[in-house]
Amino acid sequence: MKATRIFYLLTLSLLGVSAPRLVYGQGAAKQASLSVEGEVKTPLVLTPAEVDNLPKTTIINKDRNEKEHKYEGIELGLILKNAGVTLGEELRGENLTKYLLVEASDGYQVVFSLAEIDPAFTSRKIILATRKDGALLSSDEGPFHIVIDGEKRRSRNARQVISLKVKFAN
């Protein structure tokens, strides 16, 4: 965990972003977090504040009631890159059999091939949103929500995301 935090802080400093101070130990309130694990070089555990301080991407998307909203968050590919997932030139051969399993707090799961997320393969954006219409996501939607640009059906726009797991297909 300590090595993961150090890697994350180094990544933030390279991006020119200052990390928020977090209090650990007895009496510290339990914060919602997102884990990035599996076939990664550096597993990560990110809080909403940490993700909210990273460079933002915006997607205009409709909700279940067909109302348009402006979602802001970090591109999923950048999170995976920070965790050391094989992307770009490395995403070939057996690495193309890797996939991302997104898990929500209610047990909902969705799957993406890594090529769907990698900017070297597609211009379509997939973000891990922390904001909707300028405000932090509500508790029934967030703190993390996968939003996919141009997806005709919104079934993979997972809400209340708690983990991202990179795995090899069998």
Secondary structure, 3 states (H helix, E strand, C coil): CHHHHHHHHHHHHHHCCCCCCCCCCCCCCCCCCEEEEECCCCCEEECHHHHHCCCCEEEEEECCCCCEEEEEEEEHHHHHHHCCCCCHHHCCHHHHHEEEEEEECCCCEEEEEHHHHCCCCCCCCEEEEEEECCEECCCCCCCCEEEECCCCCCCCCCCCEEEEEEEECC
